[in-house]
Amino acid sequence: MSSVEGFYKPEGTVFYNDGREQQLLKFITTHPERSAIEGSPEAVLAAIDEFGQTRDFLMNVGMHKGKIITDLISKEQPKTILEIGGYVGYSAIMFGNALRKAGGQKYFSLEMNPEFASITRTLTAIAGLDDVVEVLEGPCRTSLRKLAKDNMGVKSWDLVFLDHAKLSYLNDLKLCEELGLVAPGSIVVADDMYRPGNPPYSQYVRASPSSKTEVCSPFVGGMSDDCVSLGNPSLVYRTSLLEGLEPTGQPVNVPPILIELSNV
Ligand SMILES: C[S@@+](CC[C@H](N)C(=O)[O-])C[C@H]1O[C@@H](n2cnc3c(N)ncnc32)[C@H](O)[C@@H]1O
């Protein structure tokens, strides 16, 4: 399978955690342009894209969908961004850079795989963003509780980017709501809303407080157990679906609706 010029290699059946992430790290740290890459988020992103285009597919948000979100960051000027699902740091570098340019302060990236978290730390340091981007390693539900407890100077997050296990989006958004990490004024961006799609998530962010309360009744006001979150049914989102291209390019028969933007 060959890649289309400017696009990543096709995804394949096995598409991560098969050694390619370590190969990416080596590719960047031994890159012939290494001295030019140092301290430049744009050059690190270009080198990651070069790997995706010439060596192996990477499950990054990619430059096309990424631009939708960097434009949003420039427009909305969040001070804080929380990302769930960091992988090797592509989105943390792209959005952490946009956050810094917009005058923001803190980008937290939650990643449960220790090897991926370590690669993100190394690549964000090479990009010169280690003062902005902080990686929290471990399952996100543990990290979210830690963030809420420690406060980190941030009560609720201005922008939350969901890009981890799609089936967990809704339960983890509800935990963010319960913990007050998502509150009025927050923007929630959810990736991959067409492929593979996420009907329970989409229905929830469009539902009225009364219908959400009805579903939770009689437990509203109580906290969830460790596994299942009830959320905060009183929150109302203004929601829109945005179109973007996958890093591999867009197959003609797949509608390109990929990102869901929800303002509380
Ligand atoms: C699609 S990748 C993220 C890509 C990244 N946002 C980017 O665009 O560069 C999804 C990541 O979420 C992580 N992940 C999945 N479930 C998680 C969880 N419960 N807690 C933390 N990380 C999780 C995976 O290990 C994987 O690295």
The ligand as a Gaussian input file, in Angstrom:
#p B3LYP/6-31G(d) Opt

LIG

0 1
 C       -5.923000       8.613000      18.885000
 S       -4.655000       8.560000      20.079000
 C       -4.434000      10.247000      20.503000
 C       -3.811000      11.064000      19.389000
 C       -3.364000      12.427000      19.823000
 N       -4.424000      13.171000      20.461000
 C       -2.868000      13.219000      18.628000
 O       -3.711000      13.671000      17.847000
 O       -1.671000      13.384000      18.474000
 C       -5.483000       7.906000      21.483000
 C       -4.616000       7.788000      22.733000
 O       -5.481000       7.675000      23.858000
 C       -4.857000       6.861000      24.806000
 N       -5.899000       6.385000      25.720000
 C       -6.910000       5.519000      25.446000
 N       -7.683000       5.336000      26.527000
 C       -7.161000       6.114000      27.511000
 C       -7.512000       6.349000      28.867000
 N       -8.565000       5.753000      29.417000
 N       -6.750000       7.183000      29.585000
 C       -5.680000       7.817000      29.027000
 N       -5.299000       7.620000      27.748000
 C       -6.029000       6.787000      26.997000
 C       -4.186000       5.762000      23.982000
 O       -3.140000       5.131000      24.694000
 C       -3.707000       6.555000      22.765000
 O       -2.372000       6.942000      22.907000

